[in-house]
């Protein structure tokens, strides 16, 4: 099912580790970031998307370390 989500839909999806480094990126997200999927691997979200990552880092870390969901509004 994860493979289907990762490849079949035009949604940008990434798997991050606890240091917010990319471990997997689908083609849709890579296209949005204008960087090849493999080029993301091992880099932080700040490396991948730049300044917008500052807004995302705290909520992402909250989810990673607390296991609780977060709602984001833009």
Beta strands, then each sheet from edge to edge (+ up, - down):
strand 1: 14-16
strand 2: 22-25
sheet 1: 1+ 2-
end
